[in-house]
Amino acid sequence: MAISAPSESAPVPPPSAVRVTATERSVADSRASSSGDFRTSRVEECVLDVFDMHCAACASLIESALSAEPGVQNARVYYATQRARVRFEPSRVDAERLLHRIEALGYSADAEATEGRSDLVRRQRRRKIWGFGLATFCAMQIMMLTLPRYLAGAEIEPELAPLLDWSAFALALPVLYWCARPFYRGALRELRLRRPGMDVAITIGIVTAFAGSMWHLLAGTGTLYFDSVAMFVALLLGVRWLEWEQRERNQAVIRTTTGSNAETTEAIRLTQLDGREVMTPVAVGEIAVGDRLRVRTGEAIAVDGRLESAIALCDEALLTGESSGVRHEVGDALAAGAINLGEAFTLRVTATVDASTERRLMLLADQASKPEANTLSDVIARYFMPALILVAGATFVALLPSGLNVAMERAVAVLIISCPCALALAAPAAQARAFSGLLARGIVLRRAHALERLAAADAFLLDKTGTLSQPETARVHSLRAGWDERRALSVIGALERAGNHPLAVALRSFADDVTAHDVAWEPSRGVSGVVDGDAYRFGRADYVFSGAQLAALDSAAGSQLWLTDTAGPVAALDVSERLCEDAPELITALKARGSVEILSGDRQERATAVASVLGIALAHGAQTPAGKSARIQQLQREGRTTVMIGDGVNDSVGFAGADVAIAVHSATDAARAAADLICTRPALTHIADALRFSRQTAAIVHSNFAWAIGYNLLAIPFAVSGAVNPLVASVGMAASSAIVMFNVLRLRVTPPDGAGS
């Protein structure tokens, strides 16, 4: 009989504010080296919104200061998403102390913010618009006043020249006093910590140019640079505003994606029926606060909640970055995204899917914004500016014999023209936009450095079942006398509620009201449990049968799935599969970039059959996780850049070894936790789209660095030689940053022709 398997379906805080958005409590888990006992120490984690970071150096500065606080176990500050995550021991330090530490750096902080994020963002936007608008207006008016001075030169009427000069001075005052305040605050922070950065150079340039102009104005000799000061401040504020808007658009994309899979993602809700506890599959979008959920082995927690079972062992790498399991006890808070590594447990829901999924996506964004590829930007922000100040100082001293005016003008030109904004923005701006663009295409980017590797990939290895094909029909046969197909499928479905793979999803609905107890799931092998007082095993022949029984099976029977109890075989199950409709399109796109192979745990003949249909030359069947990893390592030794695409727990080892790991939409949570990119939509063509987008992003990043480095190498010698004055220097510096940002905007966030739908 063939049965079609169903498819898966207060006071107002200042504009620059740090806001506590979430606090989670966890139990750090470590195993004693000698006794093997668990030792626990309570830690807390707080998530802070920081609205006034404007460069990679700001994030590095805050991160270093927080990490130095006693009791802080780990502090990560993410510039692209404007967030900080701090894990600390509450017995030694609290969140209020952390906020005070941020205030000591010169950043505004408010632990009692009552405004919503949208209100704070609106205030920030209004402040940035006013700052940029006022500086631009003053710069335009000053240029109108100074243009006649440049054109007329010495022929200007004596009584008109002072009027124009003092008018330019008056218009430069609001720019110097109010518009440039963000640079002054940043410079004070950097000097207080003895780590001069770009704000120090900007402030020195602004103040030096203004002071020199005042000297010439009072003395009645020399060149005035009020126009340079105003234009420099206006252009730099404009560039920072542009970058800030891009980051906020990224946040908006994340929030619009929140809950996109809520209707199709399934969880197990526990309800009471006739005095007994019943497990009922439910769409995650239907879960309400107060519901009780059963979290299966290997499954991610769908929503935030509190543990009701005695203990739970969870992989919280997505939440904390730590790969080791974390042991929780009854009453502990459990966060969405953590993966159950131990036995199934029960939790009480404390947040809806909207809040939980949004937080999980924000965590993914945080991880993507702190990549290895940003190291160069961090180094530049930390070491380039001190070197630049030394160059400017050496220029001033070397040219002092030529006159104070000449020495000051060229030193100011060096400081202004070579400010490393373009270098600091080159990678983070592109990666922030890439995250947004991939998310619009149905791909969550977990690690930004994977983009560059994906762009260079030339070897693609794909899992079969759940990736290229899906289980379609189940045929029950070899039934024991007294059993029928419905009863056998009911028991199998009840057992498979503990599983977390495509076949389990297809079989769960057959459980009806049957409930399994004491369930244990072994990935890629089978599941065991007790149904109506009888112990059952379901899975591969080598899992359910002993050695003698297994040896007695022929090859056909040995390839089937079996249901057994203590008396022996109950039924056999043949599962057929259908090829995903868009699999050929994906394979065509991958073959254009490099070699394509199938690595499947299924039988060799099935792997070969699928490969033949798709035109794939190599298909490796009966692959264990270690076998998949070995094949990946072999290709890497040959100098290939490998991409592993899969869905199952047995792909996690391969994911860890591959240069890039991509988890498809139906992937298990364990596979997602090990992946670099995660598909949030079923279509496989999104992977090919992500490959094209990664190449575009890599090209943008490389061109940004090439432009920024080349610009600085050319501009500084011109400034030292006097070939450019401070006016040209200010335009050049701001223009270089603007070019980097406009280059980033070439990355199309919205997919073409509805590809992201």
HUKAVEN-V366313 format. One record per run of one state. SS is the DSSP state (a for helix, b for strand, c for the rest). FROM is the first residue (numbers start at 0). TO is the last residue. If there is no record, write none. Layout:
# HUKAVEN-V366313
ss->SS from->FROM to->TO
ss->SS from->FROM to->TO
This chain:
# HUKAVEN-V366313
ss->c from->0 to->0
ss->b from->1 to->3
ss->c from->4 to->16
ss->b from->17 to->30
ss->c from->31 to->36
ss->b from->37 to->49
ss->c from->50 to->54
ss->a from->55 to->66
ss->c from->67 to->70
ss->b from->71 to->77
ss->c from->78 to->81
ss->b from->82 to->87
ss->c from->88 to->93
ss->a from->94 to->103
ss->c from->104 to->115
ss->a from->116 to->154
ss->c from->155 to->156
ss->a from->157 to->178
ss->c from->179 to->179
ss->a from->180 to->191
ss->c from->192 to->196
ss->a from->197 to->218
ss->c from->219 to->224
ss->a from->225 to->256
ss->c from->257 to->264
ss->b from->265 to->272
ss->c from->273 to->274
ss->b from->275 to->282
ss->a from->283 to->285
ss->c from->286 to->290
ss->b from->291 to->294
ss->c from->295 to->298
ss->b from->299 to->299
ss->c from->300 to->303
ss->b from->304 to->306
ss->c from->307 to->309
ss->b from->310 to->314
ss->c from->315 to->315
ss->a from->316 to->319
ss->c from->320 to->323
ss->b from->324 to->328
ss->c from->329 to->331
ss->b from->332 to->333
ss->c from->334 to->337
ss->b from->338 to->339
ss->c from->340 to->343
ss->b from->344 to->348
ss->c from->349 to->351
ss->a from->352 to->367
ss->c from->368 to->370
ss->a from->371 to->401
ss->c from->402 to->402
ss->a from->403 to->416
ss->c from->417 to->419
ss->a from->420 to->439
ss->c from->440 to->441
ss->b from->442 to->444
ss->c from->445 to->447
ss->a from->448 to->454
ss->c from->455 to->457
ss->b from->458 to->461
ss->c from->462 to->463
ss->b from->464 to->464
ss->c from->465 to->467
ss->b from->468 to->476
ss->c from->477 to->483
ss->a from->484 to->495
ss->c from->496 to->500
ss->a from->501 to->510
ss->c from->511 to->514
ss->b from->515 to->521
ss->c from->522 to->524
ss->b from->525 to->530
ss->c from->531 to->532
ss->b from->533 to->539
ss->a from->540 to->543
ss->c from->544 to->545
ss->a from->546 to->551
ss->c from->552 to->553
ss->a from->554 to->557
ss->c from->558 to->559
ss->b from->560 to->564
ss->c from->565 to->566
ss->b from->567 to->578
ss->c from->579 to->581
ss->a from->582 to->590
ss->c from->591 to->593
ss->b from->594 to->598
ss->c from->599 to->602
ss->a from->603 to->613
ss->c from->614 to->616
ss->b from->617 to->619
ss->c from->620 to->623
ss->a from->624 to->636
ss->c from->637 to->640
ss->b from->641 to->645
ss->c from->646 to->647
ss->a from->648 to->656
ss->c from->657 to->658
ss->b from->659 to->662
ss->c from->663 to->667
ss->a from->668 to->673
ss->c from->674 to->675
ss->b from->676 to->678
ss->c from->679 to->683
ss->a from->684 to->720
ss->c from->721 to->724
ss->a from->725 to->743
ss->c from->744 to->750
ss->a from->751 to->753
ss->c from->754 to->756
